[in-house]
Amino acid sequence: MENVNIQVIARMKSDFATKFGIPRQSGLVQELRSTIIFEPEYRNEDALRGLEGFSHLWIIWQFSEAVRSGWSPTVRPPRLGGNTRLGVFATRSPFRPNNLGLSCVRLLGVEKTAEYGTVIHVAGADLMDGTPIFDIKPYIPYADCRPEATGGFTDTAGEYLLEVSFPAPLLEKLPEDKREAAKAVLSHDPRPSYQRKPGRIYGISFAGCDIRFTVEDDKLTVIEVN
């Protein structure tokens, strides 16, 4: 088997300390704000010259929390309840031979900082804090947007939105600029599709806070923020 070396060029700085609660795809929660911080040897602002002419970017990264010694040709997509098996290359499962992820994010701006050199601010990323990034490419509408495309099983799986009840005293424990993003993340139902037990308490780590909640029917209620 031939091995190819690939370099980590940057890491993502985001509000997700763990993978639980991260949106299932990029772009679902546009309220999310993240920053791409380059590794020291790649902190060269010339490499980003012209980037601000684009509105969106592709990010190629690693499912660093899903790395395994082997791989399986089939996986269980969570959106199909976790029981139906499909070919790994017919899904976006993190459990793939090279554990590579692909995300489309909205470019918010490029900033030169004293601590990290030039960084990239983006919206809608589905990456955990510290995720290794291998490459960044501009999104090109005439080539990358295919209106005639079909989505396989995702066309019928749907995206289930929940009504979120986030009591004001608990919401105020979050930084003010993170509150709308937190509610949006929760509305996309962070629970695994195969876990739907009423009354069960779930928790996500977001923006330095532990948010605990329950779900009853189509309503999510936050019960604690630490």
C-alpha positions in Angstrom: 0.0 0.0 0.0 1.4 3.4 -1.0 1.5 6.0 1.7 1.4 9.8 0.9 2.4 12.4 3.4 0.0 15.3 3.9 0.7 18.4 6.0 -1.6 20.1 8.5 -1.5 23.7 7.3 -4.0 25.1 9.9 -6.4 24.4 12.7 -9.9 25.5 13.3 -10.8 27.6 16.4 -14.4 27.1 17.1 -16.9 27.0 20.0 -17.2 23.2 20.0 -15.0 21.5 22.6 -16.3 18.0 21.6 -17.9 16.6 18.5 -21.4 16.1 20.1 -23.7 18.9 18.9 -21.8 19.9 15.9 -24.1 20.5 12.9 -24.3 17.4 10.6 -23.3 19.5 7.6 -21.6 22.8 7.0 -23.8 25.8 6.3 -26.8 24.6 8.3 -26.1 27.0 11.2 -24.9 30.3 9.6 -24.8 31.9 13.1 -21.7 29.9 13.9 -18.4 31.9 13.8 -15.0 30.2 13.6 -11.4 31.2 12.8 -8.8 29.3 10.7 -5.4 29.7 12.3 -2.4 28.7 10.2 0.5 26.6 11.5 3.6 28.7 12.0 5.3 27.6 8.8 2.2 28.5 6.7 1.7 32.0 8.2 2.4 33.8 5.0 -0.1 36.4 4.0 0.9 36.2 0.4 -0.7 32.7 0.3 -4.1 34.4 0.8 -3.7 37.2 -1.7 -7.0 37.5 -3.7 -9.0 35.3 -1.3 -11.3 38.1 -0.3 -12.7 38.2 -3.8 -14.6 35.0 -3.0 -17.7 34.7 -0.8 -17.3 31.0 0.1 -14.5 28.5 0.7 -14.0 24.8 0.6 -12.1 23.3 3.6 -10.4 19.9 3.5 -9.9 18.6 7.0 -9.5 15.5 9.2 -12.1 13.8 11.3 -9.5 13.7 14.0 -11.8 12.2 16.6 -12.8 9.3 14.3 -9.4 7.9 13.3 -9.3 4.1 13.5 -6.7 1.5 12.6 -9.0 -0.1 10.0 -12.0 0.8 7.9 -15.4 -0.7 7.0 -17.0 -0.7 3.5 -20.4 0.0 5.0 -21.6 2.5 7.7 -24.9 3.4 9.4 -25.9 7.0 8.5 -27.4 8.6 11.7 -30.2 10.2 9.6 -31.5 6.8 8.6 -31.8 5.8 12.3 -28.5 4.2 12.7 -29.7 0.7 11.6 -29.5 0.9 7.8 -26.1 0.2 6.2 -24.9 2.0 3.1 -21.5 2.1 1.4 -19.1 4.4 3.1 -18.5 6.2 -0.2 -22.2 6.9 -0.6 -22.2 8.8 2.7 -20.3 11.5 4.5 -19.5 9.3 7.5 -16.3 10.2 9.4 -15.4 6.6 9.5 -13.6 6.3 6.1 -10.2 5.1 5.0 -8.5 8.5 5.2 -10.9 10.2 7.6 -11.1 13.3 5.4 -13.9 15.9 5.7 -15.1 18.5 3.2 -16.9 21.6 4.2 -18.2 24.7 2.4 -18.1 27.8 4.6 -18.9 31.5 4.2 -15.9 33.8 4.2 -16.3 36.7 6.7 -12.9 38.2 6.4 -9.1 38.0 6.5 -7.4 39.6 9.5 -3.7 40.2 10.3 -3.1 39.5 14.0 -0.1 39.9 16.2 -0.4 36.5 17.8 -1.3 34.2 14.9 -0.3 36.1 11.8 -3.1 36.3 9.1 -6.2 34.4 10.0 -9.5 33.6 8.2 -12.8 34.2 9.8 -15.7 32.0 8.5 -19.4 31.3 9.2 -21.3 28.0 9.1 -18.4 25.6 9.8 -19.1 22.1 11.2 -15.6 21.6 12.7 -14.6 21.0 16.3 -12.1 23.2 18.0 -8.6 22.2 17.1 -9.6 20.2 14.0 -6.6 19.8 11.6 -7.0 21.4 8.2 -5.1 20.2 5.1 -6.2 22.6 2.4 -8.4 25.6 1.6 -9.8 26.3 -1.8 -12.2 29.0 -3.1 -15.7 28.0 -3.9 -16.3 28.7 -7.6 -20.1 29.1 -8.4 -20.1 28.2 -12.1 -18.3 24.9 -11.4 -19.3 24.0 -7.8 -23.0 24.8 -7.9 -25.0 22.1 -9.7 -28.7 22.9 -9.6 -29.6 19.5 -11.2 -27.9 17.5 -8.5 -29.8 14.9 -6.5 -29.1 14.0 -2.9 -29.6 10.3 -2.7 -31.0 9.2 0.7 -30.5 12.7 2.0 -33.4 14.0 -0.2 -35.9 12.1 2.0 -34.0 12.0 5.3 -34.9 15.7 5.9 -33.5 18.1 8.4 -35.5 18.0 11.6 -35.9 21.4 13.3 -37.0 21.7 16.9 -38.7 24.5 18.8 -36.1 25.7 21.4 -37.1 26.9 24.8 -34.1 28.6 26.4 -35.1 30.4 29.6 -33.6 33.9 29.8 -31.7 33.4 33.1 -29.9 30.4 31.5 -29.3 32.1 28.1 -27.7 35.0 29.9 -25.0 32.7 31.2 -23.7 32.5 27.6 -21.6 35.3 26.1 -24.0 37.6 24.3 -22.5 37.1 20.9 -22.9 33.3 21.2 -26.6 33.1 22.2 -28.2 33.1 18.8 -25.7 30.5 17.5 -26.4 28.3 20.5 -30.1 28.4 19.9 -29.6 27.6 16.2 -27.4 24.6 17.0 -30.0 23.2 19.4 -32.8 23.7 16.9 -31.1 21.2 14.6 -31.5 18.5 17.2 -28.0 17.4 18.3 -29.2 14.0 19.5 -28.2 10.8 17.6 -31.2 9.7 15.5 -31.3 6.4 17.3 -31.7 8.1 20.7 -35.2 9.4 21.2 -36.0 8.5 24.8 -38.3 11.1 26.3 -37.0 12.7 29.5 -33.4 11.8 28.9 -31.0 14.6 29.6 -28.4 15.5 27.0 -25.6 17.9 27.1 -23.3 19.8 24.6 -20.2 21.8 25.2 -20.5 25.1 23.4 -18.6 28.4 23.8 -17.1 27.3 27.1 -20.4 26.3 28.6 -22.0 22.9 29.3 -25.6 23.2 28.1 -28.0 20.5 29.3 -31.4 19.9 27.7 -34.3 17.5 27.2 -36.6 16.9 24.2 -40.3 16.2 24.2 -41.9 15.7 20.9 -40.7 18.6 18.7 -39.7 20.9 21.6 -36.2 21.1 23.1 -36.0 22.7 26.6 -32.7 23.9 28.1 -32.6 23.0 31.8 -29.1 23.9 32.9 -26.0 25.9 31.8 -22.7 25.6 33.6 
